[in-house]
């Protein structure tokens, strides 16, 4: 006979010494469990947060049943610093910074409103680091073109946001074929 019990969905993740988990226990139950766990070994100091919203690495995660909402998290003390435009680096380095910033924002922001807000923050960071407006626009549009096929944000910031976000998360997306090295024949 099949068991028709509904499976409870839980999520656990860890990175180095940081981790998070979801549960259906109450906040009081989890606090008790975590406090008891912290007493198991005096050499390990356990700190924790419980609640509907928490920061994990560079992401703010909010529980919005039946799912999660994610957006970019920056510590209050974080400086809006990226490689200054006037530093002496090859141009291809500068071209990839706006592209990478847009890719990061798209992958992290699960809701289009949060992505729009993050794009504005990214633009401000580039202005503060002396990137020319046309340069910023060109390379942000290059990201839109690579992801959606159009040089504008309308598809990514519209009804197809989830579809393009999933595409950006796919590890095969935007991979370029590796160049084969040919052996040099000696004469």
ABEGO torsion letter per residue (X at the ends): XBBABBBBBBBBBBBEABBBBBBABBAAAAAAAAAAAAAABAABBBBBBBEABBBBEABBBBBBOABBBBBBBBBAABBBBBBBAABBBBAAAAAAAAAAAAAAAAAABABAAAAAAAAAAAAAAAAAAGBBAAAAAAAAAAAAAAAAGBABAAAAABAAAAAAAAAAABAABGBBBBBBBBBBBBX
